[in-house]
Amino acid sequence: MTKLLRRRLLLATLLLVALLAGGCDKVPDLPELELAADNPVRMLVVNEGLFTTNTSALSAIYDDGTVYWDVFEPINQRPLGDVAQSITEINGYYFMAINNSRRVEVIDANTFGAVASLRYTQSGSPRYITPLTDSTALVSDLYGQLVRISTVAPFEILEYIPLPTPSKGIEQMVTVSGKVLGVYLDHGVAIFDADKIRISEMRLLEKIKIPWEMGGCRPLVDHRGRVWFTNRMDRGVRLSAVDPVSEAVVDVVEIPFDANGAIVGMPNYNKVDIDPTGHRIYINLYHTDDTGDRLQVVYTVDTDNHRLRKYMELPGVKMMYGMSVSPEGDVCICDCLDYSAQRGYVRVFGKEGGAAKSYKVGVYPNFVYFPRAEEGR
């Protein structure tokens, strides 16, 4: 082998190593946390992590822009778990459903210290959590059950409640007016009395049948206490309001799609939100831009007069894994990049316009939570 050939082979090898290294985002050392009362948390980000690798993380973005991509492991000296699904604040604690670890993690909302780990003693995949009473909550599950837990010490699993359908579960839920309303996939909206969860007493609104790809849309409570559910219709999207007292559909908004019009569709696994006053629903829809590509655009829907208004364009957003709107009206998009287990970003599009701000968080961010929004409710 000539000297020139050896040199070329060495350069090619070095180039290959560099390309391989660049294709995967190396997770840096966990940060040393500096928690300060005068610099409160603006956003918490739930990061699923890569399935089966125990790389879930809870990211914190502070008022001054500081980002800790994982606040759980540095404080608790162990990983959060495998596939973090959701976060709910109850009684001063964060309850996080860690679905592939089959447990609910209870975390102190001020220190991020682990308080309890509620581990399932049977099969399950916890998804979302809603309070029932002052001391209990309900956990939905991917596989045909509900789980009732205590939300005060001693934190524990109280009851496993099987659903009639072992392969179909309830996804997102909300508690309002003493009732629990949940998205029972492909079956309808399930309704329970919050103080007595009994399958034999479950009521089902079958006219709102929500498929898997829409199960992640949160039920939204408006200023009149009505609960809005998001569903597909033929060439469009439908928002249906349920009165929890009468347990009936009392209002409907339909948004048609038109290949030749302004709104041509919506993202798969879409997300919705509502403003703090309960008057405006935010929903992500598609336009067609000047090049013929799809452009994500957030619209608002007035819960009283149904007026549909264009709120904000989201240029550059190709894959939206989660959307939340801050109390101030900033749109926060969870961007998982190319889904190759890289750490993702939260892209914040300010209400006043201008370039989006990007915050690098954990692997596969799926939800942004605003702690101070709960304080004001």
Helices and strands as residue ranges (DSSP letters): H 3-22, E 41-47, E 57-62, E 67-68, H 72-76, E 84-90, E 93-98, G 99-101, E 103-108, E 114-119, E 126-131, E 136-141, E 145-150, E 157-162, E 170-176, E 179-184, E 188-193, G 199-201, E 203-205, G 212-214, E 220-221, E 227-233, E 236-243, E 248-256, E 272-274, E 280-288, E 294-302, E 308-313, E 322-325, E 331-335, E 343-349, E 357-363, E 365-369, H 371-375
